[in-house]
Amino acid sequence: MYKLITISDTIRVPPERMNLDVDEAVLKSAADKYEGLLDNRIGVVVAVTSVDNVGDGKIMANDPGVHYKSQFKILIFKPEPQELLHGEVVDNAEFGAFIRVGPLDGLVHISQIMDDFISYNNKTATFYGKESKRSLKEGDLVRARVVSVSFGKTETNKIGLTMRQTGLGAVHWIEAEKKKTIRTETKEVKKEKK
């Protein structure tokens, strides 16, 4: 889920930005400090969107930069359990598919891809459903549900996803299912009219 939140911090503006307007210099410096940062409490900082308030600047000994107490808005992304996300398959491995959802990648374990016996083709990096004849390959757009989120203080940040529920999976599966349902309903209406 994307959220816009307000935070306060002291932002250091380096000397090379002193020729800019103070708000612009603080915005750029805050972006350098925060964008791409992953915090286990708030998620991933996608962008610093605006500066709301800039206090008086302070100069510290042995530091040519100016430090401003500032208040600014940041756009964050933090997936929540049970949330529906749209993404793209960026990598397939024997154990599952990695899905790019916003600025992060989540994993759909092979057992959560579809309700079918699944085989994996190593050469094409594609999953195949035995009975459904569905396939999942890199570049496919998908809809998935978040089943687990783990943001730790180490490199082991994980997002677990599932595509086994109705209305989830590769977009081309969902579209094919819709067309099939429409054809079936149309046939039933024609039978009723006879």
C-alpha positions in Angstrom: 0.0 0.0 0.0 1.2 3.5 -0.9 0.9 6.2 1.8 2.0 9.8 2.0 3.4 10.6 5.5 4.9 13.7 7.1 8.2 13.4 8.9 10.6 15.8 10.7 14.4 15.6 10.5 17.5 17.8 10.4 18.7 17.8 6.8 22.2 18.7 5.8 22.5 20.8 2.7 26.0 20.5 1.1 27.9 23.6 -0.1 27.3 22.8 -3.8 23.5 23.4 -3.3 23.8 26.8 -1.6 23.0 28.5 -4.9 19.5 26.9 -4.9 16.4 28.2 -3.1 16.4 26.8 0.5 13.3 24.7 0.0 14.6 23.2 -3.2 18.0 22.5 -1.6 16.4 20.8 1.4 14.1 18.8 -0.9 17.0 17.5 -3.0 19.1 16.7 0.1 16.2 14.9 1.8 15.7 12.9 -1.4 19.3 11.9 -1.3 19.0 10.8 2.3 15.6 9.0 2.2 14.7 7.8 -1.2 15.2 4.0 -1.5 15.6 3.6 2.2 13.8 0.6 3.7 12.6 1.0 7.3 10.9 -2.0 8.9 8.3 0.3 10.5 7.2 2.3 7.5 8.3 0.4 4.5 10.3 1.6 1.5 10.6 5.4 0.8 9.7 5.9 -2.8 10.0 9.7 -3.0 10.3 12.9 -1.0 7.3 14.8 -2.5 7.4 18.2 -0.8 9.0 20.3 1.9 6.4 21.8 4.3 8.6 23.7 6.7 12.3 24.7 6.9 13.7 26.2 10.1 16.8 28.4 10.5 20.0 26.8 9.2 22.9 25.9 11.6 26.5 25.6 10.8 28.6 23.0 12.6 32.3 23.1 13.3 34.4 21.4 10.6 31.3 20.9 8.3 30.8 23.2 5.3 27.2 22.2 5.0 24.2 23.9 6.6 21.8 21.9 8.8 18.1 22.7 8.6 15.4 21.4 10.9 12.7 20.5 8.3 9.3 18.9 7.9 8.5 17.2 4.6 6.3 14.6 3.0 7.5 11.2 1.8 5.7 8.6 -0.3 6.2 5.1 1.1 5.3 1.6 0.0 4.5 -1.0 2.6 2.5 -4.0 1.5 -0.1 -5.3 4.1 -1.3 -8.9 4.6 -4.3 -9.7 2.5 -3.7 -6.7 0.1 -4.2 -7.3 -3.6 -1.2 -6.2 -5.7 -0.5 -6.0 -9.4 2.9 -6.8 -10.6 5.2 -8.4 -13.2 7.0 -11.7 -13.2 10.7 -10.7 -13.2 12.3 -14.1 -12.6 11.2 -17.7 -12.4 13.2 -20.4 -10.5 12.3 -24.0 -9.7 10.9 -23.0 -6.3 8.7 -20.1 -7.4 8.2 -16.9 -9.3 9.5 -13.5 -8.2 7.0 -10.7 -8.8 7.9 -7.0 -9.0 5.3 -5.2 -6.9 6.0 -1.5 -6.7 9.6 -0.9 -5.6 10.0 -4.5 -4.1 9.9 -8.1 -5.3 7.7 -10.7 -3.7 7.8 -14.5 -4.0 5.0 -16.7 -5.1 6.1 -20.2 -4.0 5.5 -22.9 -6.6 2.7 -24.3 -4.4 0.9 -21.0 -4.5 1.0 -20.3 -8.3 -2.1 -22.3 -9.3 -4.5 -25.1 -8.3 -2.9 -27.6 -10.6 0.0 -30.0 -10.9 2.8 -27.7 -12.0 5.9 -28.5 -14.0 8.9 -26.1 -14.5 10.8 -25.9 -17.7 14.4 -24.9 -16.9 15.3 -23.8 -20.4 12.4 -21.4 -20.9 12.0 -20.5 -17.2 8.3 -21.2 -17.5 5.8 -22.9 -15.2 3.0 -25.1 -16.8 -0.2 -26.3 -15.3 -0.9 -30.0 -16.3 -4.7 -29.9 -16.6 -5.3 -26.2 -17.0 -2.7 -25.8 -19.7 -1.8 -22.4 -18.1 1.7 -21.0 -18.3 3.6 -18.4 -16.3 6.8 -16.8 -17.7 8.9 -13.8 -17.2 7.2 -10.6 -18.3 3.7 -11.8 -17.5 1.5 -9.3 -15.6 -0.2 -10.8 -12.5 -2.6 -10.1 -9.7 -1.6 -11.6 -6.3 -2.5 -11.4 -2.7 0.0 -10.7 0.1 0.1 -13.6 2.6 3.2 -12.5 4.6 5.4 -9.5 5.0 8.8 -9.6 6.9 10.9 -6.5 7.0 13.9 -7.2 9.2 17.0 -5.2 10.1 19.0 -7.4 7.8 18.9 -8.2 4.1 16.2 -10.8 4.6 13.2 -8.7 3.7 10.4 -11.0 2.3 7.0 -10.6 0.8 5.1 -13.8 0.4 2.4 -13.9 -2.3 -0.3 -16.3 -3.5 -2.2 -16.6 -6.8 -4.3 -19.6 -6.0 -7.5 -17.8 -5.2 -10.3 -16.9 -7.6 -9.6 -13.8 -9.6 -5.8 -14.1 -9.0 -3.0 -15.2 -11.3 -1.6 -14.1 -14.6 -3.7 -11.4 -16.3 -4.0 -13.6 -19.4 -5.5 -16.4 -17.3 -8.1 -14.0 -15.7 -9.1 -12.6 -19.2 -9.4 -16.1 -20.6 -11.6 -17.2 -17.7 -13.8 -14.1 -18.2 -14.3 -14.9 -21.9 -15.1 -18.5 -21.1 -17.7 -17.4 -18.5 -19.3 -15.0 -21.0 -19.5 -17.7 -23.7 -21.1 -20.1 -21.2 -23.6 -17.5 -20.0 -24.5 -16.6 -23.6 -25.1 -20.3 -24.5 -27.3 -20.7 -21.4 -29.4 -17.6 -22.4 -29.8 -19.0 -25.9 -31.0 -22.4 -24.5 -33.5 -20.6 -22.3 -35.0 -18.7 -25.2 -35.6 -21.9 -27.2 
